């Protein structure tokens, strides 16, 4: 049972924490050795992800230019282009922001950038997750309802547009809840430590819990369930048809050879889910643990915490390799 004296509910506590709350100098956070290793690995992954996604985007752009005088660019390559843009956005915003913030420990960029960058960070995390969902849905329809998909030529444009819009809208609350807080040292000098945080932005503790749960669901749970559902439909459909004819795949009067076309798609969709689960599960497990037990920071060593957090940064590195290998 949370009492009325919780930090989120006590206005006097919020006022003190944002002005002259005493803070012992020895309690100020510092950049530890494990933190330095995390920063190094973050910028290394930044270089890898930026290189992979930029090269893949240039390659897709060349294909687009070649197709301008010929037939239309394939649906899959259009979707890959949007996913690569989303991955590049995540790479250019989240990774440098995380690395620099770990170096400075506190926030020196002022409240406007605190709000804007917090918004862009969440927006750039939503976009790749939603693009993977769009690709999974599109591949599932291509396997189970190919004729219906062909009759809706602009369906991928509608789905990708909706993904970008949802990403921008769902990240909107970040502009309100993030703000600057200033702490004082033991002698009462204010401004010794500044941070960009959501402290006291929620009237009740459960408001913040609800927002965290909603964000977690939109970023991880819902995309994961949709991908698993799409993959299951593809597997069931392929298995059923393969039992009828081991040499050809016939889906709604659309003829496709199994080895090159549909089995490759099956492998790719399995890679989607596998990469998403491996890269994001450790990040969100730690996040949920912290929501329910803030003392977990004292129970899990810094190296382990940083190690699992970095798994999330592997996803934009893996995506261009996976999509390039299975789709091109």
SVG drawing of the C-alpha trace seen along z (x, -y; Angstrom):
<svg xmlns="http://www.w3.org/2000/svg" viewBox="-9 -28 46 62">
<polyline fill="none" stroke="black" stroke-width="0.4" points="0.0,0.0 1.5,-3.3 0.9,-6.1 0.1,-9.7 3.6,-10.6 5.1,-9.1 7.3,-11.5 4.8,-11.5 2.0,-12.7 3.6,-15.0 3.8,-18.6 6.2,-19.8 8.6,-17.0 8.4,-17.9 9.0,-21.6 12.0,-20.8 13.5,-18.4 13.3,-21.0 14.9,-23.8 17.1,-23.4 16.9,-19.8 20.2,-18.9 22.4,-16.4 25.6,-15.2 28.5,-15.7 29.6,-12.1 26.2,-10.9 26.5,-12.6 26.5,-10.0 29.8,-9.6 31.0,-7.8 32.3,-4.5 34.6,-2.1 31.6,0.1 30.0,-3.1 33.0,-4.0 32.9,-0.6 29.2,-1.1 29.9,-4.4 32.7,-2.9 30.5,0.0 27.6,-2.4 29.6,-4.5 31.1,-1.4 27.5,-0.1 26.6,-3.6 29.3,-3.4 28.3,0.1 24.6,-0.6 25.0,-3.9 27.3,-2.3 25.1,0.7 21.9,-1.2 23.3,-4.1 24.9,-1.6 21.7,0.4 19.6,-2.8 21.9,-3.9 21.5,-0.6 17.7,-0.8 17.9,-4.3 19.8,-3.0 17.2,-0.3 14.5,-3.0 16.2,-5.1 16.6,-2.1 12.9,-1.3 11.8,-4.8 12.0,-4.1 10.8,-0.5 8.3,1.4 7.3,0.4 9.7,1.1 8.7,4.3 6.6,4.0 9.2,5.6 11.9,3.1 9.6,0.2 9.0,1.6 12.7,2.2 13.4,-1.4 11.0,-2.7 12.5,-0.2 16.0,-1.3 15.0,-5.0 13.5,-4.2 16.6,-2.3 18.8,-5.1 16.7,-7.6 17.1,-5.4 20.8,-5.1 21.4,-8.8 19.3,-9.9 19.2,-7.2 22.8,-6.0 24.6,-9.3 22.2,-10.7 22.7,-7.7 26.5,-7.8 26.9,-11.5 24.4,-11.5 26.4,-8.7 29.6,-10.8 28.2,-14.0 26.0,-12.1 23.8,-15.1 21.9,-17.2 23.5,-20.4 21.5,-21.2 18.5,-23.0 14.8,-22.2 13.8,-22.8 16.3,-20.2 15.4,-18.0 11.8,-17.8 12.6,-17.6 15.3,-15.0 13.2,-12.9 10.4,-13.0 12.6,-12.2 14.2,-9.3 10.8,-7.6 9.6,-8.4 12.7,-6.8 12.1,-3.7 8.5,-3.4 9.2,-3.7 11.4,-0.6 9.1,1.6 6.1,0.5 7.9,1.0 8.7,4.6 5.0,5.1 4.1,3.7 6.6,6.0 5.2,9.0 1.6,8.1 2.5,7.6 4.4,10.9 1.6,12.7 -0.9,11.3 1.4,12.2 1.4,15.8 -2.2,16.2 -4.1,13.8 -1.9,12.9 -4.7,11.9 -6.3,9.6 -2.9,8.0 -2.4,7.4 -5.8,5.7 -4.8,3.1 -1.7,1.7 -1.3,-1.1 -1.8,0.9 1.9,0.8 1.8,-3.0 -1.2,-3.2 0.4,-0.9 3.8,-2.6 2.1,-6.1 0.1,-4.9 3.2,-3.5 5.0,-6.9 1.9,-8.8 1.4,-6.5 5.1,-6.8 4.8,-10.6 1.5,-10.7 2.4,-8.1 5.7,-9.9 3.9,-13.2 3.5,-12.9 7.3,-13.1 7.1,-16.8 5.1,-17.3 6.4,-14.9 10.2,-15.5 11.6,-18.6 14.7,-19.9 15.2,-19.3 18.0,-20.9 19.5,-19.6 21.5,-21.4 24.6,-20.4 24.7,-20.2 25.6,-23.9 22.4,-25.0 24.0,-26.0 21.4,-25.2 22.1,-24.0 25.0,-21.8 23.3,-18.9 20.8,-19.2 18.9,-16.4 16.3,-15.8 13.7,-13.6 10.0,-12.9 10.2,-13.6 6.8,-14.7 5.3,-15.1 2.5,-12.7 -0.2,-13.6 -0.4,-10.0 2.1,-7.2 -0.3,-4.9 -0.4,-7.5 3.3,-7.0 2.9,-3.2 0.1,-3.3 2.1,-5.4 5.1,-3.1 3.0,0.0 1.3,-1.6 4.6,-2.5 6.0,0.9 3.0,2.6 3.2,0.4 6.9,0.8 7.3,4.5 4.3,6.5 1.9,5.6 4.5,5.7 5.8,9.1 2.3,10.6 1.5,9.4 4.8,10.8 4.3,14.1 0.7,14.3 1.8,13.5 4.6,16.0 2.3,18.7 -0.2,18.0 2.6,18.3 3.9,21.5 0.5,23.1 -0.3,22.1 2.9,23.3 2.7,26.6 -0.9,27.2 0.0,26.5 3.2,28.5 1.3,31.5 -0.9,31.3 1.8,30.8 5.5,31.2 6.7,29.7 4.7,26.5 3.0,24.0 -0.5,23.0 -2.1,20.2 -5.4,18.7 -4.5,19.5 -1.1,17.8 1.7,20.2 5.1,19.9 8.0,22.3 8.7,23.3 12.5,23.2 13.3,19.7 10.2,17.7 8.2,18.9 10.7,20.8 13.0,17.7 10.1,15.6 9.5,18.0 13.1,17.9 13.0,14.1 9.9,13.8 11.4,16.1 14.5,13.9 12.3,10.9 10.9,12.3 14.2,13.8 16.1,10.6 13.4,8.5 13.1,10.9 16.8,11.3 17.6,7.6 14.8,6.0 13.8,8.6 16.7,7.9 16.2,4.1 12.5,4.3 13.0,7.0 15.4,4.6 12.9,1.7 10.0,3.6 12.0,4.8 13.0,1.2 9.4,0.0 8.3,2.4 11.5,2.4 13.8,-0.7 16.2,1.0 17.1,3.3 19.9,0.9 21.6,2.1 20.9,5.7 22.2,5.9 25.9,5.0 26.6,2.1 28.5,4.3 25.5,6.7 23.0,3.8 25.0,2.1 25.6,5.4 21.9,6.2 21.0,2.6 23.3,2.7 21.4,5.6 18.8,3.1 21.3,1.3 22.1,4.5 18.7,4.5 19.3,1.7 22.7,3.4 21.1,6.8 18.1,5.6 19.9,4.5 21.9,7.8 18.8,9.9 16.6,8.1 19.5,7.9 20.3,11.6 16.8,13.0 15.1,10.5 17.5,9.3"/>
</svg>
